[in-house]
């Protein structure tokens, strides 16, 4: 039988999982709505389903990897803090191990994702890699010298909560002016709604149906159709992202930065400005040009990354 792992990606709305081959190929995929009050139960549910159906793809998974949004004690596989979910049993690795009898690796979802890109994706084979997931918020995973940067308590490499303006908007993390408040999908949506209130002819309103329904996706689409208000919003968010990327270059000097998440699909009105800002700032310091990539693993990066981490660490 093919050497396989189960990879699980736990998100705020969906828990996605798959049986993944040693080549990174997704063999069998399942997805369930996340129970925000019982995260561990949901993880076990998708794993049980995959084990029960493994014969469909002639697989016998030998390890399990789980990527969770939040702070993780990677040595025990326990969730120490998760802002958007409650875990009925925070000792996730032990709970899954008891259920399946398999070795289990649990880590932060962005750590899993960056390991996936390094193993099977855009950063294949590189030892100095940063991944930013640009969604409602900003998640991040860092690899330095071929090792994940976890910090002393598992709360390291949370770049989305780097403060770039101490007088900026309040962030749910408890600080003000985090980069997440300027360059994430949530931030773009908020800026777009504020701008639309003052510009009732903006195409963003027609696309969304109302000002309150406008999201980052509407802003990006309107910008691609040359709506001036939307263009300004996307360019400003891209400029902030470029500043963040420059800070990463100064701190970690990676070989590449990989961008993932829904906002990474916003197009050149956003990414072009981020790239231009990064080039200008690194150029001013006479730094070498920094490679900027978009994920090759797409929406399955968390699943494939969790499996890749399990392959790497569980044997």
Secondary structure, 3 states (H helix, E strand, C coil): CECEEEEEEECCCEEEEEEEECCCCEEEEEEEECCCCCHHHHHHHHHHHHHHHHHHHCECCCEEEEEECCEEECCCCEEEECCCCCCCCCCHHHHHHHHHCCEEEEEEHHHHHHHHHHHHCCCCCCCCEEEEEECCCEEEEEEECCEECCCCCCCCCCHHHCECCCCCCECCCCCECECHHHHCHHHHHHHHHHHHHHCCCCHHHHHHCCHHHCCHHHHHHHHHCCCHHHHHHHHHHHHHHHHHHHHHHHHHCCCEEEEECHHHHCCHHHHHHHHHHHHHHHHHCCCCCCEEEECCCHHHHHHHHHHHHHHHHCC
